[in-house]
Amino acid sequence: MTFMEKSKERAKKLVLLFFRKEAYMLESKFKTKLIKELKEMFPGCVVTHVTDIQGFPDLLILYKNMWAALEGKQTSSSHKQPNQNYFVDILNTMSFSKFITPENKKEVLDELQRAFKL
């Protein structure tokens, strides 16, 4: 591989890393705002960020005697980790679990309020 080809490959990798970091930061900001909104919507709830199990939804909401799990994504077409669909589906059969994005946030939070019987 020539010097120019190596340089182009490095540049491509840097661009990809930059966009991944930007996407992560946008998703992280969305989740931070979402946690605040959940705590306001469900006073006294506990919201924790789950990271121990790959594919497990990011947020676990404990409210009174109920719980829900939400997987936050930047967009509906954002990349999903292996097992995310599995965990969201299985947890939804147990209680309430959904993918949440800025596009579907209102609908998901409305469903969550109904699930928590508010």
Secondary structure by P-SEA (a helix, b strand, c coil): ccaaaaaaaaaaaaaaaaaaaaaaaaaaaaaaaaaaaaaaacccbbbbbbccccccccbbbbccccbbbbbbbcccccccccaaaaaaaaaaaacbbbbbcccaaaaaaaaaaaaacc
